[in-house]
Amino acid sequence: MEIAPPVRQPWLLIAASVILAVLLVYVVVGAYMPSRQHAAGLEAEIREVYRNEADLQGQLDQALKRADQLQKQLSALASERDALVLRVRDLERALLRRQR
């Protein structure tokens, strides 16, 4: 019976595995987690921007309604003014006819 030679440990392979494990931990903890936190911060900022956009859209809608209402009032006042001008002219003509 022959004795098997002693098994040599492949130290280079073990060292490479340890370095790979350390790099993996660094990537997961050192790079992935902060980028994930940064992404969460950006998502919160986007939500804030959308909320502000919705508020501004509401203000714009109110301003447009107010402008439309003011335009209608202005049109009504212009019509009323024109009617009053016509009425004054008619009264002036009638007065001139009476004076003759």
C-alpha positions in Angstrom: 0.0 0.0 0.0 1.4 3.3 -1.0 1.0 6.4 1.1 -0.6 9.3 -0.7 1.4 12.5 -0.9 0.3 15.2 1.4 -2.3 17.5 -0.1 -1.0 21.0 -0.6 -3.2 23.9 0.1 -3.6 26.2 -3.0 -2.8 29.4 -1.1 -3.1 31.6 -4.2 -6.6 30.4 -4.7 -7.5 30.9 -1.1 -6.1 34.4 -1.1 -7.9 35.2 -4.4 -11.2 34.0 -2.8 -10.7 36.1 0.3 -9.9 39.2 -1.9 -13.0 38.5 -4.0 -15.2 38.2 -0.8 -13.8 41.5 0.5 -14.5 43.2 -2.8 -18.0 41.8 -2.8 -18.7 43.1 0.7 -17.2 46.5 -0.3 -19.4 46.7 -3.4 -22.6 45.7 -1.5 -22.0 47.8 1.6 -19.6 50.5 0.4 -21.2 51.3 -3.0 -24.6 49.8 -3.3 -26.1 51.0 0.0 -25.1 54.7 -0.4 -26.4 54.7 -4.0 -29.6 53.1 -2.8 -30.0 55.8 -0.2 -29.2 58.5 -2.8 -31.8 57.0 -5.1 -34.4 57.1 -2.2 -33.5 60.8 -1.6 -34.0 61.5 -5.3 -37.3 59.8 -5.3 -38.4 61.9 -2.3 -37.2 65.0 -4.2 -39.2 63.9 -7.3 -42.3 63.5 -5.1 -41.8 67.0 -3.7 -41.4 68.4 -7.3 -44.6 66.7 -8.4 -46.4 68.0 -5.3 -45.2 71.5 -6.1 -46.2 71.1 -9.7 -49.7 70.0 -8.6 -50.0 73.1 -6.4 -48.8 75.4 -9.2 -51.3 73.7 -11.6 -54.1 74.4 -9.1 -53.0 78.0 -8.8 -52.8 78.3 -12.6 -56.4 76.9 -12.9 -57.6 79.4 -10.4 -55.9 82.2 -12.2 -57.3 81.2 -15.5 -60.8 81.0 -14.0 -60.4 84.4 -12.4 -59.1 85.8 -15.7 -62.1 84.3 -17.6 -64.4 85.7 -15.0 -62.8 89.2 -15.2 -62.9 89.0 -19.0 -66.7 88.3 -18.8 -67.2 91.1 -16.4 -65.2 93.4 -18.6 -67.2 92.4 -21.6 -70.5 93.0 -19.7 -69.3 96.4 -18.5 -68.3 97.3 -22.1 -71.7 96.3 -23.3 -73.3 98.3 -20.5 -71.2 101.3 -21.3 -72.0 101.1 -25.0 -75.7 100.8 -24.2 -75.4 103.9 -21.9 -73.5 105.8 -24.6 -76.3 105.0 -27.0 -78.9 106.1 -24.5 -77.1 109.4 -23.8 -76.9 110.1 -27.6 -80.6 109.4 -27.9 -81.4 111.7 -25.0 -79.2 114.4 -26.5 -80.9 114.1 -29.8 -84.3 114.2 -28.2 -83.2 117.3 -26.2 -82.0 119.0 -29.3 -85.3 118.3 -31.1 -87.2 119.8 -28.2 -85.0 122.9 -28.2 -85.7 123.6 -31.9 
